């Protein structure tokens, strides 16, 4: 299932790139934005790229020291009066300077989906705006959106954050006509399939045989007939 999010940026957009990175740091993440990227402008490629160089210690990782390259759809447009009714219907109560939209596909990595939600929530909080996730009835204020996004990250205390994420090797170009090869994914090790209960019972019967002294006569008799058969055959 894809995730579609709209962030209604408030009026506080000065030095937004720097404040965006700092907000991640306050939450325990170390991230970098593409050096040619401006958060109040739509990138030509239609995607926001993040280099994740550090995560909170409570988050499980297969490769804790590996930087990760994540991407999600991103586009920005300036707010205008035509959208006032829609924003009011969604519960946006503060002035809106820009509307940022984001979407990820159903095949995204878990890390891409989590960082999409957190990044869009941080944009709402840092600018004094609101976040609306597709399917919700109303938007929420930025600080509430960040809190909800961090609560969703709790699943990575038991599931590896970097499973199926791409290692960072270089920045993709912001020109869709230029070639780029995505680095390999971090693939979790294959877990052996559990043995069915019926098979376990058979193995237990086979290897769980207990020897007893009362079995000796039968064993000697079997060995006697075996030797006789071999000698006279």
Secondary structure, DSSP 8 states (H G I E B T S, - for coil): --EEEEEEE-S--TTHHHHHHHHHHHTT-EEEE-TT--TTS--TTSEEEEEEEE--TTS--SSTT--EEEEEE-EEEE--GGGHHHHHHTT--S--SEEEEEEE-TT--HHHHHHHHHHHHHHHHHHT-EEEETT-SS-EEHHHHHHHHHHHGGGGGTS-TTTT-EE--S---S-TTS------B-----------HHHHHHHHHHHT----GGGHHHHHHHHHHHHHHHHT-
